[in-house]
């Protein structure tokens, strides 16, 4: 960072943001990464936590003359959330959710994920209006600022139509709350010139009938090109104008910290249909027919042949997708109602309306949520899935346009013709929200190739010209950004564009908010600073950096996310490719902590990635590459597993004595401090006690037997002093088995055995252990006669994977096995609220609800979930890199404050997770077997 004004900004920001200011290249590059095709590296990145800090940042930007770009999730596609100046990220601490009026309204912080808002409204059978495909990733700040719509909301339920009020910080650091009459009155008093200019725009439009009619006409369909000029037609009061002009403003007018939405009904019953037609033209005619049915059809999504080919192989894809012939186009339709009878009538009406159109295949209909959710998963993942099929080194360009429904067929033909003209016939896909006349397309040019760059540029420019001439929207729902900024005037005309520029000047006279977005003087900005996707490893080459993965990552608020790890890996490869070895080595060195040491390698990113990219492999491969450095030490531990566990028990004994003398909180604070500058392990208040239980086979009088492989962690651990039940897990499991009359068999020499997960980076040890483990389990289970239970989910998952070819061995996690015992137990439910957490390894297997289901069989009260995908304890990282676990569980620490006061117990299926969860929640977590033993007879 060489520019003095940015140095001054960073220095000033550190006075109140402390360590939440970054100006090193690695983190600026990583945090600057977003989903669009643009690459801008900010000079400074800041992470404010409050409106007060935003106000200080705005004042500082005015003093230093440094533009600000406000970022939510970075899932925008038109380049509006990237910059070369100061990036302001508002995510982690902007999660306020307050439901009001029995679900009729909801107050949301700008950092709330859209799907989390809907989760809070679920019990009221309500939802927020906007429903973008990225709703499980996109944050409310971005949804509002882009006026994102989506599959069902159209123009009737988007942010513009459902907004009730906002809190916004202006260019002079003034905060307005439009829900507060005093705040609005104060704004009217202190900003008379701004008020006069805004009312002047209102009057100018109302007195120009031609302009007014143009605005009314263009907003009958989706339109996010330029500012929301319909604001000045639909509203006359300043409060309403402020509310609505910020919808779709893309952070160019101010910072919206909070929004209150009027909620919409989420109907109880839904049914969907998959309809197949011979080509785009035939499908387009059906869309027009469906449009005439009005509200009966809530959505109709179009997917062309290239889309269908791209999703082959994705879980949940019906067989018909594999049968379609070239040219086939699919429509995914949905109807909904609050009564099953009406739903069935809707389906009859739909079928009657389209029966005259010839199908390519027999249509599919379903009201089974699991089935149609699978169909929707395909549709919502089309962009990244199709991007993943691109040729190596190619970039991802996505555009969306909108036409009046009567012109929809012509619009489809237009895009197809432009693909042909610019060389994308075999390198592009068409899909979209067809019922709204909204078409999306994706092309994947290699922008380092001069001809392909010119093809891309020509396509975008011709598209803007042709769509404008048809009276359509050059940007329907992705926002103007940089991609369409040069074409706002082309679509709207000189007069309306002048008003767009006037709006920008009123709210941002110095041009400090997100310059070159929506309004630009650079007519080539759409073709500048485009990403080059440098090749690295095959398993990450096809990532388009959409950010779907980020919500699950335990390090997302600590260091880097999966998307950012991939971006930095690509940048290191790029630097090496151009001979910048010194810079590449510097980044690689910094990456050791930011990308490797603080990666839990939990692979939860893979679950949310539509391409199932496992970014954890980056860290895993690095660890294997460097494993030779610690091989001798690892081998010593492996060959002396029993002694190692005894040593660990001794450490736990010493820790227990220290806790008794100095207090658990004091020891926790001391070890945390020491850990910050050495490799001394951190010990929180819920550190386990030493396990002294003897592992002996038990015969409880029945015919059934189970092999109990108690893991090395649990052979050393007993519950902490703060747990209600301090018995070792082996004693508790034996107690449950005794009630079910199932005998216990411990593998021979269990004290010396290990599942092998701790040694997965050492190929020779791993191979050796696999044979030892296989022999021990075969012997104990009598070649698979008895099931084998592991008492730690990470270990059961790993052992299952290692021995997957041993078909005779039935390896189960203890929680899974307990499900089979429940019918043989007499359960007496307790009247107490409890919390549950399923370890990430179970979630990856699709078994994330096992612990919760078991808990519900044992309690009459509420079963709350931790809300955490991965706790980040990650084996020993909770001891030696504790900041990862502390960061990953921070949301739990906040959540428990709003839960019932009598919630004092938690249950899981991982003893290591339980340590970190206890520290975050403030009450002990135990294995779910403890609850079952307590409730059973």
Secondary structure, DSSP 8 states (H G I E B T S, - for coil): ---HHHHHHHHHHHHHHGGGEE-SHHHHHHHH--SSSB----SEEE---SHHHHHHHHHHHHHHT--EEEESSS--SSSTT--SSEEEE--TT---EEEEGGGTEEEEETT-BHHHHHHHHGGGTEE-S-B-TTTTT-BHHHHHHTT--BSS-TTTSSHHHHEEEEEEE-TTS-EEETT-HHHHHHHHHH-HHHHHHHHHHHHHHHT-HHHHHHHHHHTTS---SSS-TTHHHH--SHHHHHHHHTTT-TTSS-EEEEEEEE-EE--SEEEEEEEEESSHHHHHHHHHHHHTTGGG--EEEEE-HHHHHHTTTSTT--THHHH--TT-EEEEEEEEESSHHHHHHHHHHHHHHHTTS--SS--EEE--HHHHHHHHHHHHTHHHHHHHTS-TT---EEEEEE--GGGHHHHHHHHHHHHHHTT-TTSEEEEEEGGGTEEEEEE---TTSHHHHHHHHHHHHHHHHHHHHTT-BS-SSS--TTTTGGGHHHHH-HHHHHHHHHHHHHH-TT--BSTTSSS-S-TTGGGSSB-------HHHHT-----GGGGG-TTTTTS--HHHHHHHHHHHHHHHHTT-HHHHHHHHHHHIIIIIIT-----HHHHH-TT---THHHHHHHHHHTGGGGHHHHHHHHHTHHHHHHHHHHHHHHHHHHHHHH-HHHHHHHHHHHHTTSS-----TT--EE-------B--SSSEEEEEE--HHHHHEE--TTSS--S-HHHHHHHHHHHTTEEEE--TTGGG---SGGGTT-HHHHHHHHHHHHHHHHHHTTTTTSEEEESSHHHHHHHHHHTTT-TT--EEEHHHHHHHHGGGS-B--B---EEE---HHHHHTT-TTHHHHHHHTTBSS-EEE---S--S-TTTHHHHSHHHHHHHTHHHHHHGGGS-TT---EEES-HHHHHHHHHHHSS-EEEHHHHHHHHB-
